Amino acid sequence: MIDKNKMPLAVGVAFVAFTTQFGGGFASGAQIYSYFINYGIWGIFLPVLTQFLLAFFFWYGLRYAYTHKTYDYRAFGDSFYGKYSVIFSNLYEITYLILIATATSAAFATGGSTLNSLFGIPYWLCTLIVGAFIFIISLYGTNLVRKAASTISVLIIIGLVVVLVPNIFAQWGTIAESFGRLAAGEVPVGSGESGLFGAALWSAILYFMFQLPSIGLMYQHTAPLTDVKQVDRAAIYMFLCNFCAMMLAIVGMLAIAFVPELEGTSIPMLLLVSNGVGKTVLTPIISILIILGAVSTGVNMIAGIVTRTVNAIERRMDEGKREQGHMTRAVIASLVFTAGVWAISQVGLMAIIKKGYAYLGYAGLISVAFPFIITMIRGALGKNKN
């Protein structure tokens, strides 16, 4: 695991944000296709807007969390929303539960399905293995999560480069042809979209909205920071890392945008590799990336709600008693939430989970985006008390 003492804290925070956004859905290519490539030529350029909005809102929230020492999402909400906290803090609690139920159960299912296809062992056992990793890492708190996120981020980035760069070079002619067809107004195989800018823009904004609620699990990572400038640097690193990773994936996947087999496939990246070079070597690498992405997403989500729950319990205790039994409380909280999400993943709710992302986006709009925007405007007008 990467030594956090050899890595700037701002980079560690940025990597947590990376692993939160780029989980198994990203590594499989399904998310990239669904929300960007699927919408034609405009979808190729809109990730810059999506990643800018995410980095900007994360920057705004993390600066507040650092300045006001609100290191879990409930403490943040109670402080940030002020007299309206009874409404918006509780709305965010609901939003976060939707986030846990959708993103984390999808991570369990994605990782479990990949292990199942690789080794042929029962699906429930595969998801149990994924859950065990998530439970153990999330149990040991912010420092380990940040170290794990840093390690997993580096592995995912290296894996993406290893998989995508050779295939981009090998299939450059096809990529250029696909770009030309998209520019001429065509849409990829299996797309039912019009290719118009409005539809692509809404898809990019929806992607931003359902990723935004994950900001709640980031507040805990401002605790070890020593300067507000570290938050500024983390936001810059966040944007650069996430944008470059997304664009690398989009360019690579243009190679299969008009391949007939794209319609109906659940893992477009595997199709890219099978049509390109190094299939024997790169197929297991893609599979490992998907599993790493699933585990990283699950760890970040579970760690966030465990921190919030344990802090809420210990806030009501005498200071001298907080250290006693802290690990026991963390174990129980981590076990409860991990087991709950694991149970959801067994029901096979992937169709519901897909719809859940849309609901998550609307919930994020109401509980995070709108209050942030209003507070930004009030701050610009000098009307904020905080």
C-alpha positions as CSV (number, residue, x, y, z in Angstrom):
1,M,0.0,0.0,0.0
2,I,1.3,3.5,-0.8
3,D,2.8,5.3,2.1
4,K,0.7,8.4,2.8
5,N,3.7,10.1,4.3
6,K,5.4,10.1,0.9
7,M,2.3,11.5,-0.8
8,P,0.9,15.0,-0.3
9,L,-2.4,15.0,1.6
10,A,-4.1,17.0,-1.2
11,V,-3.2,14.1,-3.7
12,G,-4.6,11.6,-1.2
13,V,-7.9,13.5,-1.0
14,A,-8.1,13.8,-4.8
15,F,-7.5,10.0,-5.1
16,V,-10.4,9.3,-2.7
17,A,-12.6,11.4,-5.0
18,F,-11.3,9.5,-8.0
19,T,-12.1,6.1,-6.6
20,T,-15.5,7.3,-5.5
21,Q,-16.5,8.4,-9.0
22,F,-14.6,5.8,-11.1
23,G,-15.8,2.5,-9.8
24,G,-16.7,-0.7,-11.5
25,G,-19.2,1.0,-13.8
26,F,-16.5,3.2,-15.2
27,A,-13.9,0.4,-15.5
28,S,-16.4,-1.7,-17.4
29,G,-17.1,1.2,-19.8
30,A,-20.8,1.0,-19.3
31,Q,-21.1,4.3,-17.5
32,I,-19.1,6.2,-20.1
33,Y,-21.2,4.8,-22.9
34,S,-24.5,5.4,-21.2
35,Y,-24.0,9.0,-20.3
36,F,-21.6,10.3,-22.9
37,I,-20.8,8.4,-26.0
38,N,-24.4,7.3,-26.3
39,Y,-25.3,11.0,-27.1
40,G,-23.1,11.4,-30.1
41,I,-20.5,14.1,-30.8
42,W,-21.5,16.4,-28.0
43,G,-20.9,13.6,-25.5
44,I,-17.2,13.6,-26.4
45,F,-16.7,17.2,-25.2
46,L,-19.1,17.5,-22.2
47,P,-17.0,15.6,-19.7
48,V,-15.0,18.8,-19.2
49,L,-18.1,20.5,-17.9
50,T,-19.1,17.5,-15.7
51,Q,-15.7,17.3,-14.1
52,F,-15.4,21.0,-13.7
53,L,-18.7,21.1,-11.9
54,L,-17.8,18.2,-9.6
55,A,-14.4,19.6,-8.7
56,F,-15.9,23.1,-8.1
57,F,-18.7,21.8,-5.8
58,F,-16.3,19.4,-4.0
59,W,-13.9,22.3,-3.5
60,Y,-16.7,24.5,-2.0
61,G,-17.9,21.8,0.3
62,L,-14.4,20.7,1.5
63,R,-13.3,24.2,2.2
64,Y,-16.3,24.7,4.4
65,A,-15.7,21.3,6.1
66,Y,-12.1,22.2,6.8
67,T,-12.8,25.7,8.0
68,H,-15.7,24.7,10.3
69,K,-14.2,21.4,11.4
70,T,-17.3,19.4,10.3
71,Y,-15.7,16.0,9.5
72,D,-18.8,14.0,8.8
73,Y,-21.8,14.8,6.6
74,R,-24.3,15.2,9.5
75,A,-22.1,17.7,11.3
76,F,-21.5,19.5,8.0
77,G,-25.2,19.7,7.2
78,D,-26.2,20.9,10.7
79,S,-23.6,23.7,10.4
80,F,-23.9,24.5,6.7
81,Y,-27.7,24.6,6.4
82,G,-28.1,26.7,9.5
83,K,-31.7,27.2,10.5
84,Y,-32.8,25.0,7.6
85,S,-30.7,22.1,8.8
86,V,-33.7,20.3,10.2
87,I,-34.9,20.1,6.5
88,F,-31.8,19.7,4.4
89,S,-29.7,17.7,6.8
90,N,-32.4,15.1,7.0
91,L,-33.0,15.3,3.2
92,Y,-29.3,14.6,2.8
93,E,-29.5,11.6,5.2
94,I,-32.2,10.2,2.8
95,T,-30.0,11.0,-0.2
96,Y,-27.0,9.3,1.3
97,L,-29.1,6.2,2.0
98,I,-30.2,6.2,-1.6
99,L,-26.5,6.6,-2.6
100,I,-25.5,3.7,-0.4
101,A,-28.3,1.5,-1.7
102,T,-27.6,2.2,-5.3
103,A,-23.9,2.8,-5.8
104,T,-22.7,0.3,-3.2
105,S,-25.0,-2.5,-4.1
106,A,-24.1,-1.9,-7.8
107,A,-20.5,-2.2,-6.7
108,F,-21.1,-5.5,-4.9
109,A,-23.0,-6.8,-7.9
110,T,-20.4,-5.7,-10.5
111,G,-17.5,-7.1,-8.5
112,G,-19.4,-10.3,-7.8
113,S,-20.4,-10.8,-11.4
114,T,-16.8,-10.3,-12.6
115,L,-15.4,-12.8,-10.0
116,N,-18.2,-15.2,-11.0
117,S,-17.3,-15.0,-14.7
118,L,-13.6,-15.4,-14.0
119,F,-13.7,-18.3,-11.6
120,G,-17.2,-19.8,-11.9
121,I,-17.8,-19.8,-8.1
122,P,-21.3,-18.9,-6.9
123,Y,-22.4,-15.3,-7.2
124,W,-23.4,-15.0,-3.6
125,L,-19.9,-16.1,-2.5
126,C,-18.3,-13.7,-5.0
127,T,-20.3,-10.8,-3.5
128,L,-19.4,-12.0,0.0
129,I,-15.7,-11.9,-0.9
130,V,-16.1,-8.3,-2.2
131,G,-18.0,-7.4,0.9
132,A,-15.3,-8.8,3.2
133,F,-12.7,-6.6,1.5
134,I,-15.0,-3.5,1.8
135,F,-15.8,-4.3,5.5
136,I,-12.1,-4.7,6.5
137,I,-10.8,-1.6,4.8
138,S,-13.7,0.7,5.8
139,L,-13.5,-0.5,9.4
140,Y,-10.1,1.1,10.1
141,G,-11.1,4.6,9.4
142,T,-10.1,7.6,7.3
143,N,-6.3,7.1,7.2
144,L,-6.6,3.6,5.8
145,V,-9.4,4.5,3.4
146,R,-7.2,7.3,2.0
147,K,-4.2,5.1,1.8
148,A,-6.3,2.3,0.1
149,A,-7.8,4.9,-2.3
150,S,-4.4,6.2,-3.2
151,T,-3.1,2.7,-3.9
152,I,-6.2,1.6,-5.8
153,S,-6.2,4.9,-7.8
154,V,-2.7,4.4,-8.9
155,L,-3.4,0.8,-9.9
156,I,-6.6,1.8,-11.8
157,I,-4.8,4.6,-13.6
158,I,-1.9,2.3,-14.6
159,G,-4.3,-0.3,-15.7
160,L,-6.3,2.1,-17.8
161,V,-3.1,3.3,-19.5
162,V,-1.9,-0.3,-20.1
163,V,-5.3,-1.3,-21.6
164,L,-6.3,1.8,-23.5
165,V,-3.1,3.3,-24.9
166,P,-2.0,0.3,-27.0
167,N,-5.6,-0.1,-28.2
168,I,-5.9,3.6,-29.1
169,F,-2.7,3.3,-31.2
170,A,-3.7,0.0,-32.7
171,Q,-7.3,1.2,-33.6
172,W,-6.6,4.8,-34.3
173,G,-8.0,4.6,-37.8
174,T,-11.3,3.2,-36.5
175,I,-11.4,5.9,-33.8
176,A,-10.9,8.7,-36.3
177,E,-13.6,7.2,-38.5
178,S,-16.0,7.0,-35.6
179,F,-15.3,10.6,-34.6
180,G,-16.1,11.6,-38.2
181,R,-19.4,9.7,-38.2
182,L,-20.4,11.2,-34.9
183,A,-19.5,14.7,-36.1
184,A,-21.7,14.0,-39.2
185,G,-24.7,13.5,-36.9
186,E,-24.7,9.7,-36.4
187,V,-25.1,8.1,-33.0
188,P,-23.4,4.9,-31.8
189,V,-24.8,1.4,-32.1
190,G,-27.7,0.8,-29.7
191,S,-28.3,4.4,-29.1
192,G,-31.9,5.7,-29.2
193,E,-30.8,9.3,-28.8
194,S,-31.1,12.2,-31.3
195,G,-27.5,13.4,-31.1
196,L,-28.8,16.9,-30.3
197,F,-26.8,19.1,-27.9
198,G,-29.7,19.5,-25.4
199,A,-30.1,15.8,-24.7
200,A,-26.3,15.4,-24.4
201,L,-26.1,18.4,-22.0
202,W,-28.9,17.0,-19.8
203,S,-27.2,13.6,-19.6
204,A,-23.9,15.2,-18.6
205,I,-25.7,17.3,-15.9
206,L,-27.5,14.2,-14.7
207,Y,-24.2,12.4,-14.4
208,F,-22.9,15.4,-12.3
209,M,-26.0,15.4,-10.1
210,F,-25.9,11.7,-9.2
211,Q,-22.2,11.9,-8.5
212,L,-22.5,15.0,-6.4
213,P,-24.1,13.3,-3.3
214,S,-20.8,11.4,-2.7
215,I,-19.4,14.6,-1.5
216,G,-20.7,13.6,2.0
217,L,-18.1,10.9,2.3
218,M,-15.3,13.3,1.5
219,Y,-15.7,15.6,4.5
220,Q,-13.9,13.2,6.9
221,H,-10.8,13.5,4.7
222,T,-10.3,17.2,5.6
223,A,-9.5,16.4,9.2
224,P,-5.7,15.8,8.7
225,L,-5.3,18.8,6.4
226,T,-3.2,21.7,7.8
227,D,-3.9,24.5,5.4
228,V,-6.9,25.5,3.4
229,K,-4.6,25.7,0.3
230,Q,-4.5,21.9,0.4
231,V,-8.2,21.9,-0.3
232,D,-7.6,24.2,-3.3
233,R,-4.8,21.9,-4.6
234,A,-6.9,18.8,-4.0
235,A,-9.7,20.3,-6.2
236,I,-7.3,21.0,-9.0
237,Y,-5.8,17.5,-8.8
238,M,-9.3,16.1,-8.7
239,F,-10.3,17.8,-11.9
240,L,-7.1,16.9,-13.8
241,C,-7.0,13.3,-12.8
242,N,-10.8,12.6,-13.3
243,F,-11.0,14.5,-16.6
244,C,-7.9,12.8,-18.1
245,A,-9.1,9.4,-17.0
246,M,-12.5,9.9,-18.5
247,M,-11.2,11.3,-21.8
248,L,-8.8,8.5,-22.2
249,A,-11.7,6.0,-21.8
250,I,-13.9,7.9,-24.2
251,V,-11.2,8.1,-26.9
252,G,-10.5,4.4,-26.5
253,M,-14.2,3.4,-26.7
254,L,-14.7,5.3,-29.9
255,A,-13.0,2.3,-31.5
256,I,-16.2,0.3,-30.8
257,A,-18.8,3.0,-31.2
258,F,-20.1,1.4,-34.4
259,V,-19.3,-2.2,-33.8
260,P,-22.6,-4.2,-34.0
261,E,-21.7,-6.3,-30.9
262,L,-21.8,-3.1,-28.8
263,E,-25.5,-3.4,-28.5
264,G,-26.4,-5.7,-25.7
265,T,-22.9,-6.0,-24.1
266,S,-22.7,-5.2,-20.4
267,I,-18.9,-4.7,-20.4
268,P,-17.9,-2.5,-23.4
269,M,-14.2,-2.4,-22.4
270,L,-14.0,-6.2,-22.9
271,L,-15.4,-5.7,-26.4
272,L,-12.7,-3.0,-27.0
273,V,-10.0,-5.4,-26.0
274,S,-11.4,-8.3,-28.0
275,N,-11.4,-6.1,-31.1
276,G,-7.9,-4.7,-30.5
277,V,-4.6,-6.0,-29.3
278,G,-3.4,-8.1,-26.4
279,K,-6.7,-9.8,-25.6
280,T,-5.1,-12.7,-23.7
281,V,-3.2,-10.4,-21.3
282,L,-5.6,-7.4,-21.2
283,T,-8.8,-9.3,-20.5
284,P,-7.8,-10.3,-17.0
285,I,-6.4,-6.8,-16.4
286,I,-9.8,-5.3,-17.3
287,S,-11.5,-7.8,-15.0
288,I,-9.1,-6.8,-12.1
289,L,-9.8,-3.1,-12.8
290,I,-13.5,-3.7,-12.5
291,I,-13.1,-5.5,-9.2
292,L,-10.8,-2.8,-7.9
293,G,-13.2,-0.1,-8.9
294,A,-16.1,-1.9,-7.2
295,V,-14.2,-2.4,-4.0
296,S,-13.0,1.2,-4.0
297,T,-16.5,2.6,-4.4
298,G,-17.9,0.4,-1.7
299,V,-15.1,1.2,0.7
300,N,-15.6,5.0,0.3
301,M,-19.4,4.8,0.7
302,I,-19.4,2.5,3.7
303,A,-16.6,4.4,5.4
304,G,-18.5,7.6,5.1
305,I,-21.7,6.3,6.8
306,V,-19.7,4.5,9.4
307,T,-17.9,7.7,10.4
308,R,-21.1,9.6,10.5
309,T,-22.8,6.9,12.7
310,V,-19.9,6.4,15.2
311,N,-19.5,10.2,15.5
312,A,-23.2,10.6,16.2
313,I,-23.0,8.0,19.0
314,E,-19.8,9.3,20.5
315,R,-21.0,12.9,20.5
316,R,-23.5,12.0,23.2
317,M,-20.8,10.4,25.4
318,D,-18.4,11.8,27.9
319,E,-15.1,12.7,26.3
320,G,-13.3,10.2,28.5
321,K,-15.5,7.3,27.4
322,R,-15.2,8.0,23.6
323,E,-12.0,6.1,23.2
324,Q,-13.3,3.1,25.1
325,G,-15.1,0.8,22.8
326,H,-14.5,3.0,19.7
327,M,-13.3,0.1,17.6
328,T,-16.3,-2.0,18.7
329,R,-18.7,0.6,17.6
330,A,-16.9,1.0,14.3
331,V,-17.0,-2.8,13.8
332,I,-20.8,-3.0,14.5
333,A,-21.6,0.0,12.2
334,S,-19.4,-1.3,9.4
335,L,-20.8,-4.8,9.7
336,V,-24.5,-3.6,9.7
337,F,-24.1,-1.4,6.7
338,T,-21.9,-3.8,4.7
339,A,-24.4,-6.7,5.4
340,G,-27.3,-4.5,4.5
341,V,-25.9,-3.5,1.1
342,W,-24.7,-7.1,0.5
343,A,-28.3,-8.3,1.1
344,I,-29.6,-5.8,-1.5
345,S,-27.1,-7.0,-4.1
346,Q,-28.5,-10.6,-3.8
347,V,-32.0,-9.6,-4.9
348,G,-30.8,-8.8,-8.4
349,L,-32.0,-5.2,-8.4
350,M,-29.9,-4.0,-11.3
351,A,-32.8,-2.6,-13.2
352,I,-34.1,-0.8,-10.1
353,I,-30.5,0.4,-9.4
354,K,-30.4,1.9,-12.9
355,K,-33.5,3.9,-12.1
356,G,-32.1,4.6,-8.7
357,Y,-29.3,6.7,-10.2
358,A,-31.9,9.0,-11.8
359,Y,-33.6,9.4,-8.4
360,L,-30.2,9.9,-6.8
361,G,-29.5,12.7,-9.2
362,Y,-32.7,14.5,-8.4
363,A,-32.1,13.9,-4.7
364,G,-28.6,15.4,-5.0
365,L,-30.0,18.4,-6.9
366,I,-32.4,19.2,-4.0
367,S,-30.3,18.3,-1.0
368,V,-26.8,19.4,-2.3
369,A,-26.7,21.4,-5.5
370,F,-29.5,23.9,-4.8
371,P,-28.4,24.7,-1.2
372,F,-24.8,25.1,-2.4
373,I,-25.7,27.4,-5.2
374,I,-27.9,29.6,-2.9
375,T,-25.2,29.8,-0.3
376,M,-22.6,30.7,-3.0
377,I,-24.9,33.5,-4.2
378,R,-25.6,34.7,-0.7
379,G,-21.8,34.6,0.0
380,A,-21.1,36.7,-3.1
381,L,-23.7,39.2,-1.8
382,G,-22.2,39.2,1.7
383,K,-25.3,37.8,3.3
384,N,-23.8,34.6,4.8
385,K,-23.3,34.5,8.6
386,N,-20.8,31.7,8.5
